[in-house]
Amino acid sequence: MMTPEAKEKKLCESLSSFGAVVVAFSGGVDSSYLAYMAHRVLGAKARSVTAISPAVSVFQRRLALDFAHRHGLNHTLVETSEMDDPSYTRNPSNRCYFCKSELYDRLEQLRRQWKAEVVMDGSNRDDREDWRPGRRAAGERKVLSPLMEADLGKEELRALSRKWGLETWDLPAMPCLSSRFPYGVTITPEKLDQVERAEEFLRGLGFLNFRVRHHENLARIEVAVDELPAILKPGVFEAIDRHLRDLGYQFVTLDMGGFRSGSLNRVLELKTD
């Protein structure tokens, strides 16, 4: 068994074999670590790119910008147009395939413009175990996943990020806002904004691990089990209910199962039973 440090050394050796790379950088744990290590190895020849679209929250964009500034990354923002694709907005179970296809096509354009050798993403070993239709888009476009190739998993990446003093080491997972919609529910910029404003309100109350799931006129709140007592304090739940109703939801519910990343994928499991 290789130690995380040995895997990191393998990663650095892989990165050093390239003259210039483009890193898909969302600001989350995995892509932040990859962008940081690529910058350590290649300097300005490692170009980190963050996508901007209605499905990317202002909060997440701010995290990416702050990280890039703090660590001196060669960083670029690029607008993506997945919302113009009906195959994406219809929200099928492989929605992420269309989003990642748009992203990687834009990054490929930049790769050619900058004369870089490859496009890289932050997929890690654990991503093999989840429903990730975006991986197909990456494979079709020959996007490299050096963290996966180095056999680095999420907890190892958190530990290594902490070792390097990266403020992202303990961030919760941050999938795009479209992940709050059950498959088949049409995605629009207005609905995305509604979800973002609802989650921003909860974040302002101090909650860390949560989702606001959008079921049209119903908002279903998932909060980590250890944060449930806080949301049930007198006045807190009432304030959330009032605010989310002001945003346009007719019903606001608290999921007693607590926060589960990817909980909306359960419907896929049910269909295969």
Stockholm file with secondary structure:
# STOCKHOLM 1.0

chainA/1-273         MMTPEAKEKKLCESLSSFGAVVVAFSGGVDSSYLAYMAHRVLGAKARSVTAISPAVSVFQRRLALDFAHRHGLNHTLVETSEMDDPSYTRNPSNRCYFCKSELYDRLEQLRRQWKAEVVMDGSNRDDREDWRPGRRAAGERKVLSPLMEADLGKEELRALSRKWGLETWDLPAMPCLSSRFPYGVTITPEKLDQVERAEEFLRGLGFLNFRVRHHENLARIEVAVDELPAILKPGVFEAIDRHLRDLGYQFVTLDMGGFRSGSLNRVLELKTD
#=GR chainA/1-273 SS CCCHHHHHHHHHHHHHTCSCEEEECCSSHHHHHHHHHHHHHHGGGEEEEEEESTTSCHHHHHHHHHHHHHTTCEEEEEECCGGGCHHHHTCCTTHHHHHHHHHHHHHHHHHHHHTCSEEECCCCGGGGGSCCTHHHHHHHTTCBCHHHHTTCCHHHHHHHHHHTTCTTTTCCCCCCGGGGSCTTSCCCHHHHHHHHHHHHHHHHTTCCSEEEEEETTEEEEEECGGGHHHHTSTTHHHHHHHHHHHTTCSEEEECTTCCCTTGGGHHHHHHHC
#=GC SS_cons         CCCHHHHHHHHHHHHHTCSCEEEECCSSHHHHHHHHHHHHHHGGGEEEEEEESTTSCHHHHHHHHHHHHHTTCEEEEEECCGGGCHHHHTCCTTHHHHHHHHHHHHHHHHHHHHTCSEEECCCCGGGGGSCCTHHHHHHHTTCBCHHHHTTCCHHHHHHHHHHTTCTTTTCCCCCCGGGGSCTTSCCCHHHHHHHHHHHHHHHHTTCCSEEEEEETTEEEEEECGGGHHHHTSTTHHHHHHHHHHHTTCSEEEECTTCCCTTGGGHHHHHHHC
//
